[in-house]
């Protein structure tokens, strides 16, 4: 199976989706998925299939108990 090369996104396109959450810059999975033209489910699935592309130190999950954005 061949892997498609990742297209580079313009910096302004990405930075417009960055939010501040608890004094940290974050990019929501829904925004990242939209930038790459895939569903959130596909993005989450790929994060478990390709852990080197999505290092654990840069990913986290929030829960309703975590609070609102």
Backbone bond lengths (Angstrom), bond angles and torsions (degrees), N, CA, C in turn:
res aa  C-N    CA-C-N  psi(-1)  N-CA   C-N-CA  omega(-1)  CA-C   N-CA-C  phi
1 X - - - 1.446 - - 1.522 108.74 -
2 X 1.309 117.25 128.66 1.455 120.02 179.47 1.525 110.34 -92.71
3 X 1.298 114.19 147.25 1.459 120.59 -179.85 1.517 108.53 -100.03
4 X 1.326 116.35 132.49 1.456 120.49 177.87 1.523 109.25 -72.47
5 X 1.313 118.04 140.99 1.464 119.46 175.75 1.529 109.54 -67.30
6 X 1.303 115.74 144.31 1.460 120.59 -179.94 1.523 109.34 -79.33
7 X 1.310 115.82 127.44 1.465 120.45 176.49 1.524 108.11 -76.15
8 X 1.298 116.20 139.50 1.457 120.07 177.76 1.515 109.03 -81.63
9 X 1.321 115.59 134.71 1.448 121.50 179.74 1.520 109.30 -96.35
10 X 1.331 117.67 145.09 1.456 119.52 176.42 1.533 110.72 -60.68
11 X 1.317 116.06 139.99 1.462 121.41 -177.45 1.526 111.22 -54.69
12 X 1.315 117.70 -43.81 1.462 121.07 -179.06 1.512 112.78 -60.97
13 X 1.318 116.41 -33.16 1.460 120.55 178.77 1.514 110.39 -66.53
14 X 1.301 116.56 -42.07 1.463 120.91 -179.19 1.524 110.59 -73.31
15 X 1.308 117.25 -47.82 1.470 119.94 -175.15 1.523 112.57 -63.98
16 X 1.316 117.77 -25.03 1.466 119.28 179.06 1.526 111.43 -69.65
17 X 1.347 117.93 -15.79 1.460 121.57 179.96 1.529 112.93 -99.56
18 X 1.314 117.35 -5.72 1.466 120.35 -178.74 1.521 109.31 -74.33
19 X 1.324 114.73 133.14 1.465 121.33 178.79 1.521 108.37 -118.84
20 X 1.322 115.64 161.40 1.459 121.36 176.28 1.523 107.50 -104.70
21 X 1.321 116.06 122.08 1.453 122.31 179.60 1.516 107.84 -131.61
22 X 1.299 116.28 117.22 1.472 121.20 -177.68 1.518 111.76 51.73
23 X 1.308 114.56 46.46 1.465 123.16 177.78 1.531 113.44 63.16
24 X 1.324 117.49 21.92 1.457 122.62 176.47 1.518 108.90 -122.32
25 X 1.317 117.46 141.78 1.462 121.21 174.75 1.518 108.25 -78.77
26 X 1.335 116.29 126.08 1.462 120.38 -178.96 1.525 110.36 -132.09
27 X 1.312 114.71 154.55 1.458 122.78 174.81 1.515 105.62 -124.82
28 X 1.318 117.00 116.32 1.457 121.22 -177.25 1.520 110.90 -67.61
29 X 1.325 115.33 148.56 1.459 119.11 -179.62 1.523 111.67 -59.71
30 X 1.318 118.03 -34.94 1.465 120.63 179.29 1.524 111.34 -65.92
31 X 1.335 116.77 -37.78 1.468 120.41 177.65 1.526 111.09 -70.23
32 X 1.329 116.78 -42.47 1.463 120.42 179.38 1.527 110.31 -64.20
33 X 1.320 116.61 -41.85 1.463 120.34 178.41 1.528 110.21 -62.01
34 X 1.316 117.30 -43.06 1.467 120.81 179.37 1.522 111.10 -63.10
35 X 1.331 117.47 -39.34 1.462 120.92 178.87 1.528 111.40 -60.86
36 X 1.319 116.53 -36.51 1.455 120.83 -179.06 1.524 113.48 -94.97
37 X 1.326 116.62 0.31 1.455 120.26 175.42 1.518 114.58 71.11
38 X 1.325 116.42 33.94 1.462 121.19 176.84 1.526 108.41 -127.06
39 X 1.326 116.12 169.30 1.457 119.08 176.42 1.519 109.72 -80.54
40 X 1.317 115.69 160.92 1.465 120.20 177.71 1.520 110.44 -61.89
41 X 1.337 116.86 -37.55 1.468 120.19 179.02 1.523 111.27 -59.44
42 X 1.322 117.14 -42.39 1.468 121.06 179.13 1.527 110.10 -63.98
43 X 1.316 117.29 -43.20 1.462 121.14 179.91 1.527 110.74 -62.14
44 X 1.319 117.58 -45.82 1.466 121.49 -179.97 1.527 110.31 -64.49
45 X 1.321 116.96 -41.12 1.463 120.99 178.29 1.529 110.36 -61.61
46 X 1.321 117.05 -45.32 1.463 120.60 -179.35 1.519 111.95 -65.25
47 X 1.329 117.33 -30.58 1.464 119.18 179.02 1.521 111.46 -65.95
48 X 1.342 117.59 -27.88 1.463 119.09 176.60 1.525 111.66 -86.59
49 X 1.330 117.35 -28.03 1.467 121.56 -179.89 1.524 110.82 -77.94
50 X 1.323 117.09 -36.79 1.471 122.23 -177.26 1.529 110.25 -120.85
51 X 1.317 118.13 72.49 1.466 120.24 -175.62 1.524 114.68 -62.17
52 X 1.333 118.22 -24.92 1.465 119.10 179.14 1.523 111.62 -71.32
53 X 1.332 117.01 -24.78 1.461 120.55 177.74 1.530 111.12 -80.74
54 X 1.325 116.18 -21.09 1.464 121.86 -178.87 1.525 108.52 -132.23
55 X 1.324 118.00 76.33 1.466 120.16 -176.06 1.534 111.94 -60.74
56 X 1.315 115.40 143.31 1.466 121.37 -177.89 1.528 112.51 -57.28
57 X 1.322 117.07 -29.88 1.468 119.97 -179.35 1.526 112.77 -70.96
58 X 1.336 116.69 -14.71 1.460 118.68 -179.98 1.524 112.93 -111.05
59 X 1.334 117.12 6.07 1.469 121.17 -179.56 1.520 109.78 -126.07
60 X 1.311 115.69 143.29 1.451 120.22 172.57 1.514 108.39 -152.32
61 X 1.296 116.00 159.84 1.463 121.84 177.17 1.510 108.60 -113.28
62 X 1.291 116.47 141.77 1.458 119.70 175.44 1.520 108.35 -108.10
63 X 1.291 115.07 159.01 1.456 122.04 179.42 1.525 108.11 -126.50
64 X 1.319 117.25 164.59 1.472 118.24 176.06 1.526 112.27 -55.82
65 X 1.335 116.58 -29.88 1.458 120.09 178.98 1.535 112.39 -73.08
66 X 1.337 116.74 -16.23 1.470 120.78 -179.87 1.524 111.77 -70.01
67 X 1.294 117.13 -22.08 1.447 120.82 -178.39 1.500 111.16 109.24
68 X 1.310 115.47 174.26 1.460 121.26 -178.54 1.527 110.36 -89.05
69 X 1.335 115.33 158.70 1.464 120.95 176.25 1.494 110.98 -67.53
